[in-house]
Amino acid sequence: MNHFCTITTVSHMYKTYALADSLSATGSNMLHVLVIDGNKNFTFKDCTFWDLADLKGISIGEEIANKYKYEKDKLRWSMKPVFMKFLMQQGISNKIIYLDNDLFFYFSSDFLFDLLDKHSFLLTPHYYKNNPKRDQNWFEANFRVGLYNAGFVGASAASINTLQWWADCCAYRCEKSAIRGLFDDQKYLDLVPVLEETAYIIRHKGCNVAGWNTEVCRREVVDGQVLIDGKYPVVFIHFNDTAIREIVDGDDEVLMNYYRNYVGVLKKYKPDLKEEELVRPQRLSDKLKFVVWKVITELGI
């Protein structure tokens, strides 16, 4: 059995159930769920539930929990390496893959766990646009936001020390700071291939399909099947608000059937769901950042 984990708030449990549903439909998979703002008294097929009390006694976990107890997002992000390490130390599995709960699987994940037999750490590139002659804001995002997406991270027991290092980094700072070169828990992952000799960058472009990689990971329909770059089947899609906005607005319409399937599963667990809830309005701060970037680019700064 493959062992995954995710971290959620009670309000987003319906997304966690949808993720678990997709994992059950695509193989023999168990999802371990850490609930950061409630107890573990939930039940769902092929899931086990944990709460922060279960992680008591882990010094770095308590440090993170105390530091970010009033900031749920930072707490969720920072607890990823702590929870992964905890599950390994509980003897549950020596191979754990962390997933954000807005991922959804359409294809077997067995090959990902096979990779962890030889590699200590798995990373998926964002595959942001990378042309320095156009769309430079996206090009530069590689260096602002990070090369790898922290919504998917795989690790074997051989990388226990790196998971501890990542947790220490999150305890140090979990914030967006261009001046410091930080982006929450994510930018730290840029260093993992340096620290882990057997870290592996997943080149299967059907993994972590998202709104930010529509250009580099081309969607093509071949014999009625959507393939990425004409050869990779869609393994899982990261349905964050960027991805959903791209699909709904018609900029990534080839994924519309996948999205409709995802929404249908979500509504099994939240019947009153309104689709607009899935897409946050673009924040004023983000709009201002882009304006500032445009101005300093025009000025040649």
Secondary structure, DSSP 8 states (H G I E B T S, - for coil): -EEEEEEE-GGGHHHHHHHHHHHHHTSSEEEEEEETTS-S----TTEEEEEGGGGTT-HHHHHHHHHTTT-HHHHHHHTHHHHHHHHHHTTS-SEEEEE-TTEEE-S--HHHHHHTTT-SEEEEE------TTS-HHHHHHHHHT-SEEEEEEEEEGGGHHHHHHHHHHHHH--SEETTTTEETTTGGGGGHHHH-TTEEE---TTEEE-GGGTTTS-EEEETTEEEETTTEE--EEE--HHHHHHHHTTTTGGGHHHHHHHHHHHHHH-TT--GGGGS----HHHHHHHHHHHHHHHTT-
